[in-house]
Amino acid sequence: MLSQGDDYPLHQTPEPMAVSGDNRNFYDRYFFNGYSADGSIFFAAALGIYPQLDIMDAAFCVSIDGQQHNIRASKRMGSERLDLCVGPISIEIIEPLKELRLIVSGNDSPITADIRFTARHSPIEEPRFIRREGPRMVMDYTRLTQNGGWSGTLHVGDEEITLSPETHRGTRDRSWGIRPVGAAESQPPPAGALPQFWWLWTPLNFDQHACFFHSNDDGEGLPWNRRGVVDAIEDARAEFEPASFDLSYHSGTRRVKQLALETAEGKLSITPRTGDATRTFYMSGLGYMHPEWGHGMDHGPLETAYDVIDLTDVPDNDMLYIHIQALSDAVLTSGSDRHDGMGIVEQLFVGPHKTSGLTSLMDGAP
């Protein structure tokens, strides 16, 4: 089962590159987001590879003028992992860990793009994510994260938007390993436990810093994976792991209102722009928790789809829209130094989280 990948010195096992272990849930994934300084446009993209399922899928989304446009595509990849093109969406690695190109060619939507992500700093390797449900491995993966600037041209209908690294920044990540993908398990782990997943991620861009914080908590509110990084670009990098942080929700919801925490050298305060519904990006556009376009689902040799979310009328308590990235303002302080920036607060809160006052599957905060 040879493929183009076998000509690269990247093998980790005696198997050809087309084979990645024997777990059907193995995946290898790209994610990107980007936003304008004034928040008028937000875009995101993803491309996932599922070697054991022989599926590759991708999505590109743009939020502008009160609408979120979602382009989705899926193909059977014939075990060729280096052909990073799924229908109209493709990724090109210009320089590994430094520059990547994202292309969206003509399709059934009004969206096309030819844009480049250029890293602002070296990538950050997060702590390995390992999570079991009883005896079964549910998650075991590595992820790198990196902030950067965008250049190139994005078209929305007749409107041409020129991206500049000074005014259009964002984040990308790469993750690979095991997590649930494709069709549901034929025999899930024994029932009895209420579904629970509490995920918070805050990649932030400042003029002189890149800042990241994430936390995966259990139902008691205790972290099983938590880490923060403040990278003074072209200077020192400091990691931190706060024992606790101050987080408040909008009453009756599972949407973050304010987040504050201690860094290694100062403080970080983040305020999502939740007062404007159009500043919320719904991750279902990229396939997350989508009933039809979930990651690794088989749609045949090649299939594409396009839909639009009206951002002024979204039922936030619906499971399809619970996973979001909220455009946010941030303040980083160290001593007498203050830095203002922006980024996103990604939030997926399902099930109990005792320290937040969440007790059931989808109840709102007090």
C-alpha positions in Angstrom: 0.0 0.0 0.0 2.6 2.5 -1.1 1.9 6.2 -1.5 3.8 9.5 -2.1 4.5 9.7 1.6 6.8 6.7 1.4 9.4 8.8 -0.4 9.8 11.0 2.7 11.9 9.9 5.7 9.0 10.2 8.1 8.2 6.5 8.9 7.6 5.7 12.6 6.8 2.0 12.1 7.7 -0.8 9.7 4.4 -0.1 7.9 4.0 2.1 4.8 3.0 5.7 5.5 -0.6 4.9 4.4 -1.0 2.9 7.6 -1.2 4.5 11.0 -1.4 1.9 13.7 -4.6 -0.2 14.0 -7.0 2.2 15.7 -9.9 3.1 13.5 -10.1 6.5 15.3 -6.7 7.7 14.3 -6.7 11.1 12.7 -4.3 13.9 11.5 -5.8 17.4 11.3 -5.2 21.0 10.4 -7.1 23.9 11.8 -7.0 27.7 11.1 -8.8 30.8 12.1 -8.4 34.5 11.2 -10.1 37.8 12.0 -9.9 41.5 11.1 -8.7 44.0 13.7 -12.2 45.5 13.8 -14.0 42.2 14.1 -16.0 42.7 10.9 -14.8 39.4 9.4 -13.9 36.0 10.9 -12.9 33.0 9.0 -11.9 29.4 9.8 -10.8 26.3 8.0 -10.0 22.7 8.8 -8.8 19.6 6.9 -8.8 16.1 8.5 -7.2 12.8 7.4 -8.5 9.5 8.7 -6.2 6.8 7.4 -8.1 3.8 8.8 -11.4 5.1 7.4 -9.8 6.1 4.1 -11.5 9.5 4.3 -10.3 13.1 4.0 -12.6 16.0 4.7 -12.3 19.8 4.8 -14.3 22.9 5.5 -14.0 26.6 5.1 -16.2 29.2 6.8 -16.6 32.9 6.7 -18.6 35.1 9.1 -19.5 38.5 7.6 -22.5 40.8 7.6 -24.5 38.8 10.1 -24.1 35.4 8.3 -21.7 32.4 8.6 -21.1 30.8 5.3 -20.1 27.1 5.6 -18.4 25.2 2.8 -17.8 21.5 3.4 -16.2 18.7 1.4 -15.4 15.0 1.8 -13.6 12.4 -0.3 -12.3 8.8 -0.2 -8.6 9.4 -0.3 -7.3 6.1 -1.7 -4.7 6.0 1.1 -2.9 9.0 -0.4 -2.3 11.3 2.6 -0.2 13.9 0.9 -2.9 15.0 -1.6 -4.2 17.8 0.6 -7.0 18.8 -1.7 -10.7 18.0 -1.0 -13.0 19.3 -3.7 -12.6 23.1 -3.8 -10.5 23.3 -0.6 -6.8 22.6 -0.5 -3.7 23.3 1.8 -0.2 23.8 0.6 2.8 23.7 3.0 5.1 26.5 1.8 7.6 26.2 4.6 6.9 23.7 7.4 6.0 25.4 10.8 6.3 28.8 9.2 4.0 29.4 6.2 1.0 27.6 4.8 -1.3 28.4 1.9 -5.0 27.9 1.9 -7.0 27.9 -1.4 -10.8 27.8 -1.9 -11.6 27.5 -5.5 -14.9 28.1 -7.3 -17.8 26.2 -5.7 -21.6 26.5 -5.1 -21.0 29.2 -2.5 -20.1 32.9 -3.1 -16.8 32.3 -1.3 -13.3 31.9 -2.8 -9.9 32.5 -1.3 -6.2 32.3 -1.9 -4.6 33.2 1.4 -1.4 32.5 3.4 -0.8 32.0 7.1 2.7 33.2 8.2 3.7 32.3 11.8 4.6 35.0 14.3 6.6 32.6 16.5 7.8 29.0 16.8 5.0 26.5 17.5 4.0 25.4 21.0 3.6 21.7 21.8 0.8 21.3 24.3 0.8 18.5 26.9 -0.3 15.2 25.4 -4.1 14.7 25.7 -5.0 11.3 27.1 -8.5 10.5 28.2 -10.1 7.1 29.0 -13.7 6.1 29.5 -13.4 3.2 31.8 -11.0 0.8 30.1 -11.4 2.3 26.7 -9.1 4.9 25.2 -11.2 7.9 24.0 -8.4 10.4 23.4 -4.7 10.2 22.9 -3.2 12.9 20.8 -0.6 15.6 20.4 -1.3 19.2 19.4 0.8 22.1 18.3 -0.5 25.7 18.3 0.8 28.8 16.6 -0.3 32.4 16.1 0.3 34.3 12.9 -0.8 36.8 10.3 -2.8 36.4 7.1 -2.1 37.7 3.6 -3.8 37.2 0.3 -7.3 37.7 -1.1 -10.7 36.5 0.0 -13.9 37.0 -2.1 -17.4 37.0 -0.7 -19.7 37.5 -3.7 -18.6 40.6 -5.5 -16.7 41.9 -2.5 -12.9 41.5 -2.5 -11.1 41.5 0.8 -7.4 42.0 0.9 -5.8 40.4 4.0 -2.7 41.9 5.7 -0.6 40.4 8.5 -0.8 43.7 10.4 -4.6 43.9 10.4 -5.7 40.2 10.0 -4.3 37.8 12.5 -5.3 34.4 13.8 -4.2 31.0 15.0 -3.6 27.6 13.5 -3.1 24.2 15.1 -2.1 20.7 14.1 -3.2 17.7 16.0 -2.8 13.9 15.4 -3.6 10.8 17.3 -6.8 9.2 18.5 -10.2 10.8 19.2 -13.8 9.7 18.2 -14.2 10.1 14.4 -16.5 8.7 11.7 -19.6 6.7 12.5 -20.7 6.1 16.1 -19.2 3.1 17.8 -21.3 -0.1 17.4 -20.8 -0.9 21.1 -20.1 2.2 23.1 -18.8 1.9 26.7 -21.4 0.7 29.2 -24.0 3.4 30.0 -24.5 5.1 33.3 -22.3 8.2 33.3 -23.8 11.5 32.2 -21.9 12.8 29.1 -19.3 15.3 30.1 -16.7 17.4 28.3 -15.5 20.8 29.4 -13.1 22.5 27.1 -11.7 26.1 27.2 -9.1 27.5 24.8 -7.9 31.1 24.4 -5.3 31.8 21.7 -4.6 35.5 21.7 -2.6 37.9 19.6 -0.8 41.0 21.0 1.6 43.2 19.0 4.6 41.9 21.0 3.2 38.7 22.4 1.4 35.5 21.6 -0.6 34.0 24.5 -2.4 30.7 24.9 -4.4 29.1 27.7 -6.4 25.9 27.7 -8.1 23.7 30.2 -9.9 20.3 30.0 -11.8 19.8 33.2 -13.8 16.8 34.6 -17.2 17.0 36.1 -15.9 18.1 39.5 -14.1 21.0 37.8 -10.7 19.5 38.2 -8.3 19.8 35.3 -7.0 16.7 33.5 -5.1 18.8 30.9 -4.2 22.5 31.5 -1.5 24.8 30.3 -0.7 28.4 29.5 2.0 30.1 27.5 3.1 33.7 27.1 5.5 34.1 24.2 7.3 37.4 24.0 7.9 37.2 20.2 11.6 37.0 19.4 12.3 36.9 23.1 11.5 34.6 26.1 8.7 32.2 26.4 7.1 31.4 29.8 4.7 28.5 30.5 2.3 28.4 33.4 -0.3 26.2 34.9 -2.7 28.0 37.2 -4.3 26.0 39.9 -7.5 28.0 39.4 -8.9 31.0 37.4 -11.8 33.4 37.6 -14.5 32.6 35.1 -18.0 33.9 34.9 -20.9 33.0 32.6 -23.7 35.0 31.3 -26.5 34.1 33.6 -28.7 31.2 32.4 -26.2 30.2 29.7 -23.0 28.3 29.1 -21.3 31.3 27.4 -18.3 32.8 29.0 -18.7 36.4 30.1 -15.2 37.1 31.6 -12.0 35.2 32.2 -9.1 36.3 34.4 -6.0 34.3 35.5 -2.5 34.7 36.8 0.3 34.1 34.2 3.9 33.3 35.0 4.8 37.0 35.2 1.5 38.9 35.5 -2.2 38.8 34.7 -4.4 38.0 31.8 -8.0 39.3 31.4 -10.2 38.2 28.5 -13.7 39.6 27.6 -15.7 37.9 24.8 -17.6 40.2 22.6 -20.8 38.3 23.3 -22.9 41.5 23.3 -22.8 41.2 19.5 -24.2 37.9 18.3 -22.3 38.2 15.0 -19.0 37.9 16.8 -19.7 34.3 17.6 -18.3 31.6 15.3 -20.1 28.2 15.4 -17.7 25.3 15.1 -20.4 23.0 13.6 -19.5 24.9 10.4 -16.2 22.9 10.4 -18.0 19.7 11.2 -17.7 19.6 15.0 -20.7 17.8 16.5 -22.5 18.1 13.2 -24.9 15.2 12.7 -24.3 14.9 8.9 -20.8 16.4 8.4 -19.1 15.2 11.5 -15.4 14.4 11.1 -14.6 11.3 9.1 -18.1 10.5 7.9 -18.3 8.7 4.5 -20.0 10.8 1.8 -18.8 8.7 -1.1 -16.0 9.4 -3.6 -16.4 13.2 -3.5 -19.2 15.3 -2.0 -19.5 19.0 -1.3 -22.1 21.1 0.6 -22.9 24.7 1.4 -25.1 26.4 3.9 -25.5 29.7 5.8 -26.2 30.3 9.5 -28.1 33.5 10.4 -26.0 34.8 13.2 -28.8 37.0 14.6 -31.1 34.0 15.2 -29.2 31.0 16.7 -30.6 28.8 19.5 -27.4 28.8 21.6 -28.7 25.9 23.9 -29.0 23.6 20.9 -26.3 20.9 20.9 -25.4 21.9 17.3 -24.4 25.4 18.4 -22.9 24.7 21.8 -19.3 24.6 20.5 -18.2 28.1 19.6 -15.3 30.5 19.3 -16.1 33.9 20.6 -14.1 36.9 19.3 -12.6 38.5 22.4 -10.6 41.5 23.7 -7.7 40.8 26.0 -5.3 42.6 28.3 -2.0 41.2 29.4 -0.1 42.9 32.2 3.3 42.4 33.7 4.4 44.9 36.4 3.6 48.3 35.0 3.5 47.1 31.4 0.1 46.7 29.7 -0.6 45.1 26.4 -3.9 45.1 24.6 -4.8 42.4 22.1 -7.5 40.2 20.7 -8.2 36.6 20.0 -10.9 34.0 20.7 -12.4 32.1 23.6 -13.2 28.6 22.3 -15.8 26.9 24.6 -17.4 23.5 24.6 -19.2 22.8 27.8 -21.3 19.7 28.0 -22.5 18.0 31.1 -21.6 18.8 34.8 -18.8 21.1 36.0 -19.2 21.5 39.7 -17.0 24.6 40.2 -19.2 26.4 37.6 -22.5 25.4 39.1 -23.3 23.2 36.1 -25.1 20.0 37.1 -26.9 18.5 34.1 -26.4 18.0 30.4 -27.2 21.5 29.2 -28.4 23.6 32.2 -27.3 27.2 32.2 -25.1 28.8 34.8 -26.7 30.5 37.9 
